[in-house]
Each structure stands twice: as C-alpha cells, then as structure tokens.
Amino acid sequence: MSATILVLNGPNLNLLGTREPSIYGAETLADVEARLAARGRDRGVGIDFRQSNHEGELVTWIQEARDRAAAIIINAGAYTHTSVAIHDALRAAGLPVWEVHVSNVYRRETFRHHSYISGIAEGVIAGFGTRGYDAALDAAVARLAAPPPS
C-alpha cells in the first residue's frame, strides 16, 4: 500500500450503534472500521482508524500524522464546535483533511452549526450516516491519486 489515511473519531463515537440510534444509526464504530479497512485495501491505501474521548490524544495523533499519513479523515464529534487545538494541529500537519459528521449538524442545535475544522478541510460530509466515511475515503483517494499542481 502506497499511502496511509488516518481516520480519527472524537468523543462519544465509541457509542455508535447504541447512542441515539434515531440520529446516529445502528452501525457500530467497529463496523465502520471494518468497512473502511476493506474499502482502503480495494483502493490500495492503508487505514489507520482511531477513536478517543480525549482532546489531547487526538491532537497528538494529528501531530504524529505529519510523518505517518498522507491524509486525515476526522469526525471530531463535539470537539468540532469547540477545539481550537484540533484546528491548529490539523493546520500544522499540512495534510489534506476531510471532515465527517454522521448526522446533519445543520438540522440540530445551533451550537453545532459552527466548525473549527471546516475552514481548513478539503471537504465536509454531513448527514449521510456512517456512509459519509466512505465518501470521505473516496475523496481522499482521488486527491492522493491526482497529479500534483504544476
């Protein structure tokens, strides 16, 4: 595999499948990880899939990605709306980033309408359930396969 894509998941995403299934669905994070690993293999990329409820751990993983990954897909959960630290780490990493949300954050509470990540992301995918991860992976693979700008 020529490249690794880091897939980060923030707080409470470990509860996928049991937390508010009417909003987040019945699929677990382990289901998403297995599907993305297979999809990545089919597309010739490795997937490094992680979840943490701790902001600092997510920041450390983003910093480490500078030397280990070609792109980042992130569902920062609630940190999307609060974390300047994650924003700064993503910006410093210098890697292409895709932001994913399982739910349509714009149909929810107004505090979820602001993202510290969107402004630096190549794309934002929200409201397509866990299939948003698939779309982000496909976008990342396409971006990595594109010739560099001249």
N, C-alpha and C positions, 0 to 999 in steps of 0.2 A: 504494500500500500504506500502510495507516494505522499500522502498528507494525512494529518490527524485533525479532526474537528472537535473542539471542546464544547460539550453541551452542559451548561450549568443550570441548576434549578435551585431556587431560593426557598425561603421559609414556607412551611406547610405543604409543599408539593409532595412530600413523602406521604401525605394523607390522600393523594389522588385515589379515587375509587371508593373512598369511604366518606370524605368530606364533601358535604353538599353536592351529592351526585346530580341533582337537578341543574346545577350550574356547571360542574366540572366533569360530569360523566362517570361511568363505572370502570373505565380502564385505569389500571394502576401505573405508577411510575415505572415499575419493573416491566410491565407490558410495553410501555413506550420505549424503554431502553432496549429491549429485545428486538423490537421492530426496527429501531434506528440502526442497531448494530448490523442487522441483516441488510437493510437498505444501503448502509455505508459500504458493506462488502460488495454488494452488487454494483456499486458505483466506483469502487476502487479507492475508498478512503477509510481510514480508521476513525472510530468514535470513542472519545473519552468522556463518559457520561457520569456526572456527579450531582449530588444534592447536599445542601447544608442549610440549617436553620440559623447559621451564624454569619453575619455580615463580613467579619474579618477573614473568615475562612474563604469565602467567595472572592474577596479581594486578593488574598494570597494566591489562589488558583489562577486568577486572571493574570497576575504578575508573572507567574511561572509559565503561562501560556506563551509568552513572548518568545521563548526558546523551544517550545514543545508542540505548538499547534499552528495551523495555517489559517484558522478562522474560529470564531466563537458564536455559538447559538446560546442565548440566555433567556430564561424565564426567571426573572429576579423576584417574582411574587410581589409581596408588599414593598420590598426594597426598591422596586421600580419607581415608586412615588416618593421615596424618602432619602435615597442614598446618593449623596454627592461622592462618597468614597468609591462606590462601584462605578459611577460615571467617570471619575478621574482615573481609576485603574484601567477601564476599557479604553479610554483615550490614550493613555500611556502605552498600552500594549501594542498599539499601532496595527492591529489586525482587523480584518473586516468582521463586522458584528451584525447578527440578526436577532431581533427582539421578538419573543413569542409570548402570547397570552392565550390560555385555554378558553377563557370567556371573552366576550366583547366588553372590554372595560368601559366603553362609552355608553353602554346600557345600564351601568351600575352607578354606584355613588360618585358624586362629582370629584371627590378627592382622588379617585382612580383615573381621572382624565388627564392628569399630568404625569409625564415620564421624564426622568433624568437620563434615560438611555436613548430614547427615540431620536434625538438630535444628532447622535453620533452613529446610529445604526444604518446599515445599508438598506434595511427594510424592517417593517413591523408587521407581524401577522397576529391578528386577534380575532377571536370569535369562531374559530373553526374546530374547537375542541382540541384533542391531542393530535389531530392530523395537521395542525399548524407546525408541529415539529418537522413533519415530513416535508412540508413546503419550504421551510427554512433550510433544511438539509439540501434539498434540490437546488435552491437558490445559491447556497454556499458552494456546492459542487460546480455549478455553472460558472460562478465567479472565479473559482480557482482554475478552471479549465480555460478561461478566456485568455487570449494573448495580452501581455502587459501593454499599457498605453504607450504610444511612441512619443 
